[in-house]
Amino acid sequence: MLLLAYCSATLIGMLVKYMISGLQMKKRSGWAVGLLEEPVVEYQNARELICGICFETYPCDKLHAAACGHPFCSSCWAGYISTAINDGPGCLMLRCPDPSCGAAVGQDMINSLASIKDKEKYSRYFVRSYIEDNRKTKWCPAPGCDYAVDFIVGSGSYDVTCHCSYSFCWNCTEEAHRPVDCVTVAKWILKNSAESENMNWILANSKPCPKCKRPIEKNQGCMHMMCTPPCKFEFCWLCLGAWSEHGEKTGGFYACNRYETAKQEGVYDDSEKRREMAKNSLERYTHYYERWATNQSSRQKALEDLQQMQSEHLEKLSDIQCQPESQLKFITEAWLQIVECRRVLKWTYAYGYYLPEYEHAKRQFFEYLQGEAESGLERLHQCAEKDLHFYLTAEGPLKDFNEFRTKLAGLTSVTRNYFENLVQALENGLSDVDSHGACSRTAGSKSLGGGSGKGRGGRSKGTTSKSINSRNIDDSGHWSCDHCTYANVRSAAVCQMCQQHR
């Protein structure tokens, strides 16, 4: 019994000690963040007090204090708060003006003592702090946009769209770039802005003066070069030898055969090899960059046309063709598909630039899918841009407008199918290509633009149908394979590319 009583007393003592220690830790942690349970100083029954900043005497109702109880007048508080707010977001951690006190100044004091302009600025800092400290929200990176976007975890895709209609990647905050990964996009953007391409251009299009070594660009037809003053050295552009040594022995002044002989014999110096490599690299980069930039400008123009269509042309077309705007949604859907496909096609050129040259089968399959998608997009864009203009400028309703509706809706569906297959293939790393370069059967498709499929990680659950689908037949009479998108002739029952049945 004595042993049990001793153990119980010891246990109770340890528990009380733990509770006291916990209360002390809680008190210390509250003090660290400026939250006090009781005032540090108290002035009971005082009618007047001295402001701790201006040292003027004021009635107690004219003074204000944080939770610590240090009194300051309204004027000093307003100046102190205004200075802190104008200094930046640090005002969110504002403390008591007393140098020895760490009590927090709450938002209630800001609202009662700060000016209207300072309160608005404080509110912006407060909202910005919430957005930037929350891992599920981010500011929209579009220029001039003040919206924040809330990310839905488990959506399967990093592409999000702000209320301002700007789409961007949640992971890297660059513009939406599906199906290309963020690493490839970062490398491509860095390459477009880096000085390395300037050096490649200099290496590919200029040669160093043999005397002063300054780079010189050839701007005329003949091979006789003269360096700029003060050097003025004259030399041959082909062999970089002194022009004074050129004559009949070298094949004539304008037909230097030294370079041609060396080229045939394979005698290249290191600088010439570097120049040749730089030229090839520059030509390859230019090929992909021009098409990337062209699709970007085409997408911007398509966005402008879409806005004009929604604000002006739909109402005009409705009046001319005597049809309600609700039956003209197929035009808006076509333009939305064009905008999305231009974005995807643009980034496929960045993907193609970094696709290894030695993977010939993948490159061949990629270029085929890209070419089919681009061809379908051009047909759709031309129909929505030029064919539609004919009906917009008509003087009255035309009988073949319904045929135009069927054609545009069909091209929209076929183009979506092309790009869904392209996106799926790139996101899978072109894994549908076997060692012989043939494509294997693909399973399912993913949503793109106006499609209804699932996100990045989802698969569609539809079953394969062997019946003829008229939506896959384009205006040239070809039907596109559901598995590899190859354009087969109408009479073919089996795809000529992947041997899958129609």
Disulfide bonds with the S-S distance in Angstrom:
none
